[in-house]
């Protein structure tokens, strides 16, 4: 049973969403019905929703995004409008800035790409500003206070991470705020680990609360799967000290490699979050074709991947592959440092050469040396004339 104030299918909005949503809806608002219709198979592609059509050319929710009542015989373009990936706000009735009457699918793709680039740029700027503020503000007594406040039992730290994430409704915010503390040495890595695990639990509470608003059993099942997936990961990696060292040692190794080269984080992201999932997705798609040819090809590729991984582990452990990679990173770091200090080193060498010239009386440059050569020859000739006369 749902409360009288809650409608069936209504979404639960957290405090952060209530603050940010009005501003973001003025810029762009995604049409979730498109994703839902494609996922349920009602439409085959996004082309069904284009071109965007607003009645009488008026851009508002009533003339653009209001749904047609097919039972009443209403038609698109006559009784109601049509929107694509970008829609209008139902509460305010206004359309966002990137909404355009008559837009095509390509136009909405461009608008979404622009918003993605702008959001990533703002994210990087805010994170850099956050780190700068923390570096300036966390000094002296404040650093010691935060260090003592976070030096708690692991279970308590998990509860703290869960509570913070529930309040802000985003594990990304929690980890983005706490990660600079680790870099500044305010929070130990061993304490950051349970805080991150708690953030992973807290982010599942959002979906769980949203699923409880609706009577849809499938939504509740998905939310519970998300919750128990994170809980099972915590049970595997945290209680046993030996297992706990695996992610901690991996984080330290990645940190040491990052100090040697800034190329390590992007390479790590590309390999772990893009290359490996694409390889696994490609292999699984071969077996899903249910044909002998693709199954045999997939089997050979799986064997090849396993042999490749085994060869890489052998090279990394037995043939000093790890040390070779570290030496390569050290050489790149030394080269970059040499390039960065090259102007200063040149100025230092020029000053030393000038001091040497002044001390020895040597010509300062090649032109002075060229002018001194004829004079030296004349002096030598003048000395030879008296000697010839005497003979």
Helices and strands as residue ranges (DSSP letters): H 15-27, H 32-40, G 46-49, G 55-57, I 61-65, G 70-72, H 105-137, H 141-150, H 154-168, H 171-183, H 189-213, H 217-237, H 241-260, H 263-270, I 271-275, H 276-288, H 292-318, H 321-360, H 366-390
